[in-house]
């Protein structure tokens, strides 16, 4: 798995998790969805994301 694939998997998992938690537990969980979205938007412009650093430390290969 590459860093980009892991990043997409993490973002999708967090969005799905926060939607389920926001629906079944408490609406404040939707803020996590917003955070993930904002992080994806900023990473599109800056080409940097904290999760990418973490996946690099884990030894995942780049594209």
C-alpha positions, 0 to 999 in steps of 0.5 A: 500500500502506498502513502496516497492509498493509505491516506484515502483509506484513512480519510474515508474511514474517518468520514464514515466513522464520524457520520455514524457516530454523529447519527447514533451518538452525538451531532458533535461528531460531525465536526470530525467530518469537517476537520477531515474535509478541511485537511484534505482541502489544505493538503491539495494546495500544500501537498502536505498532510500530518497523516502522510508524515505518519505513514512515511514513518511507518515505512509505506512507499511513496507513489 
